[in-house]
């Protein structure tokens, strides 16, 4: 697999206090199987969909128990240089670039409006082995109350072009590479409880959205939104039993016309 262009979402992982519980939940809902936990790397455990690496789960670092959340990693050819741009544009580097064996180099950061994300400079592990197929990553959006902080940061750190969706009901834009949307940004409305900080919402592909929601809620997940059918697919937003937010989408079930957008 070729190295992804800079700024491309290339990997996702999450910390769970109950690692076995997370494996059971996502195995049932998304059909994941799991590799051996790597004790050398903090019991980091890769998840697979049809034999392709699609994500990972890991126990929390000391002091971060009970703070489960999905982290999206964006590709970088030079994690140290990206970290410097993050600082220079008002972001915060939470974990300095750290080499992970020969797998690659990781960095964790927070954009100025508060959403946490990762940087991945691929080595032998370049990222997702599959996307947009059942069980695999499909899409992600930065949910923020302060797009005036997040938007200029993203285009200063990564080589994105931007398009604003023309819809009076939502403030949504896409960040694009080579004319292709790779990341969304949604302004959070008052529907979100005030204690919910900015975050990156990760979408995983499913064959049947309603079936995935039924399985998830039966296993203790909370349905936050949907299911609803859009021009992009039938989707729903959930919080898993340990509190990590994620969405599921069936990209084969669509309804309505694609919204128009203008260059920003």
N, C-alpha and C positions, 0 to 999 in steps of 0.2 A: 504493500500500500504506500502510495506517495505521501510525503510529508504534507500536511494540510497548510493552506495559505494562512498567513498570520491573522489572528482574530477569529479563526474558524472554531466553533465549539467542537472539541475533540475528545472529551472524556467527562464522566460524571461519577462521583462517589458520595457516600454518606456515612456518618458515624452513628452507631446504634449501641446503646447500653446493653440491650438484649440482642446480641448478634444472631443467635439461633432463631429468635422470634422474627427478626427481619428476614432471614433467609426463608423461613417457612411462609411468611406473608407474601413476599415478592415472588417466591417460587409458585405459589398458588395463583396469584393475580396476573403475573406477567409470564409465567412459564419458565422462569429462570432455573438453571442448574448452577452449581457453584464448584469452583476449584478448591484445592487445598489452601488452608490459611497459611500465610507466610509469616512464621514467627519472627524471622529476621527483620520484617517490615511491619511490626506491630499487629500481626494477625490480619493483615490486608487480604481480603478474599475477593477474587474476581467472580463476576456473574456472567453467565453465558446464555444466549438465545440460539438454539439450534447449533451449538458448538462454537459460536462466534462471541468473542468478548464484547460485552455491551455496557458494563458498569462495574462497580465494586462496592463492597460494604466493609466497614472496619470498626473495631471498638473505639470508644471515645478516648481522647487524650486525657490525662489526669486534670481534673478541674472542669471538664466539659461534659460530664455525665448528664444525661437527660436533656441534651440540647441537639437532638437529631435534626439534621437538615441536609438536603441535597446540595452538592457543590458542583457547579459547572466549570470546566476548565477550557480556556481559550488557547489555541495554539500560538506558540512563539518560536522564532528561530534563535532567540537569544533572551532567556528569561531574565538575566541580570539587566540588560538594556531596557526590557519592558518594565521591570521593577522601578528603574530610574524614571521612566516616563510617568508611571503611576504616581510617584511622589511629586514630580514636577507639576502635575495637573490636578493636585488637590486630593489624590487618593491616599490610602494608608496601606503600607505593606505589613501584613499580619505575620507572615512567615517568610523570611528571606529565602531567596532561591537556594534549593537544597538538592543535591544530586542523589537520586535513588538508585544506587547500584548502576548497572548499565541500562536500566529501563528508561531513564530520562531525568530531567530536572524540573522540580515543582516549586511553585510559589503561591502563597495565598494573599489576597488583597481585599480591600473594601473600597468601593467607589464612593464619591463624596456624599451621595444621598443615603448610603448605608448598606447597600447590597454587597454581600461577600461573594467572591468568585475566585477561581484558580487560574494559574498560568501553567502550561505544560510545554516544555521543550523536549520533544520526543527523542528517545534513543532507540533501543530495540523495541520498546513499546511506544507505538506512534499514536495510539488512541483507539477509538471505536473500530471494531472489525466489521461491524454492520450497522446501518442506520435505516430508519423508516421502514422496517419490516417488523412483524409482531414480536414484541419483547424488547425491541431496540429503541434507542433514543431517536426522537423525531424533530424536536423544536424546543426553544427556550425563550423566555421573556423576562426582562427586568421589570419587576413591579416596584414602582416608586411614587412617593407623594411629591417629589421634587425633581421632575424631569429637567428643570432648568439647571440643575447641578449634574445630573447623570449624563444628559445628552452631549454637552461639550466635552466632558471627560472621555466618553467612549470614542469620539472621533479624533481626539487628540492623542490617545494612546494606541489606537488601532487604525488601519487604513480603510475605514468604512466610508461608503457614501450612504446618504440617508434619504428615505422617502416617507412622507407623512400620509397616513390613510385619511381620506376625505370622508369623515363620518362625524356629524355633529354630536353623536351620543357618547363617543369615546375619544380620548387623546392617545393615539397609538401610532407608532412609527416603526419602520424596519431599518436595520443596519445591514448593509449589503457589501458583498465582495464579488467583484467581477460581475456586477449586475444581478447577482443572486442574493435574496434575503437569507441571512444566516442567524439573525438575532432580532427579537422584538423588544419594544419598550412600551409598557402600559402605565398610564397615570392611575394610581390607586384612588378609588372614590371613597366616599364616606361609608360605603357598604363594608369596608374593611375595618375591623375593630382598631381603635387608635393604638393599642399596644402591639399590633403586628408591624414589625419594621419592614423596610425595603428588603426584597429578596429576589433571587432568580428562580423562576418557576420552570421546572423541567418537564417536558412532555415525553411519555413513552408510548410507542405504537401498540395498539391491540387490534385483534381481528374483529371484536364485537365490544363496543363501548359499554352497552348496558349490562352485558354479561360480566365484564371486568368490574364494573361498579357494584354489581350484586355480590360478587365474590369478596371484594374489598370490604364492603360494609358488613357483611356477615362475619368477617374476621376482625372487626373492630375499628375499621377506618371510618372517618367522618366525611360525608359528602358535603363539599363546600359550594359547588356550582354544577349545574347540569343534571343529567346529560342534555346537551343541545346540539342541533345540527347546524353547521355553518358552511360557507363555501369551501372551507379548508378541511372539513371532516366533522364527524360526530365526536364530541369531547365532553369531559367532565373533570372537575378539580376536586382533589381529595387531600385529606391529611391521614397519613398512615397511623397505626395504633401507637406509635412512639412519637407522633407529632410532626413528622417530616411532611412537608407539602409537596405534592407532585400532581401531574395531570396525565390523563390517558386520552388517546385520540385514535379513532378509526378513520384513516384517511380515505377509505374507499366509499364512505357514506357521506355525500355532500348535498348541500341545498343552497340555492340562491346564487347570485352573480358575484364574482370576485369584486371587492371594492376597488374604486379608483384611488390612485395615490399620486402625489406630486413630489418632485425633488425639493429637498430643503437645502 
